[in-house]
Amino acid sequence: MTDVSAVAADLAAEHEALDAVLGELTDAQWATPTPSPGWTVADQVGHLTYFDGAAVLALTDEAAFAASIGPLLEDMDGVTLHRALAPRDLLRAWRENRFRLIEVAQQVDAGGRVPWYGPSMSVRSFLTARLMETWAHGQDVVDAVGAFREPTERLRHICQIGVITRRWTYANRREEPPAVDVRLELVSPAGDVWRWGPDDAPESVRGPALDFCLVVTQRRHVDDTALETDGAAARDWMEKAQAFAGPATTGPAPRDRS
């Protein structure tokens, strides 16, 4: 199995994990508000439906993808484009787009570049970003309906994106990144330790890989996780981390423990 094929397989598995949750929801649950202000469960799936479809275009027809950007500017999240669909029809549309995405991903030139809304990406990076997006918006769904989704070793993909976007997090905020190395040691769902950064880095972040993923995708505040930060730069990173593209955003505030 090639590197790209392996990522495509992990993306397909991430799709299935979310589908297992969505397939059990009632129509009323699709209207449940999620932690993203103004977004329901259906809106989260509508977002994924739109961008999985856009991903197919980006992989197969660069001109058609470029032409689709204009209409998207009228609905930057791709949400309202699917609000007229009943839950069962939205689920069907998402399945069609995600199945097609996996199909074309396994056929494209693994060494090519894929256009997107920012810089183009390698095919592997592109599919990894789709996996992160599926997982993160799926987390909003899981949180909204009180479902459970088993953490898996696929989280390593998201951790890797979280690491490589550290400097970008600051550039996106027009801030100078701290000139301090940070050691990252994360415990995987299987109990292994994943490591990034120099062994002798003066600062560190340690804890569950799941919690790191929740923080860098801005689904949890670091104070609401089991992550431990040692050093001001490590703490600052975890407070500002943004592993996804788009304008600089701030994640959730810590829960009120009063």
Secondary structure by P-SEA (a helix, b strand, c coil): ccaaaaaaaaaaaaaaaaaaaaaaccccccccccccccccaaaaaaaaaaaaaaaaaaaccaaaaaaaaaaaaaccccccccccccaaaaaaaaaaaaaaaaaaaacccccbbbbcccccccaaaaaaaaaaaaaaaaaaaaaaabbbbbbcccaaaaaaaaaaaaaaaaaaaccccccbbbbbbbbcccbbbbbbccccccccccccaaaaaaaaaccccccccccccccaaaaaaaaccccccccccccccccccc
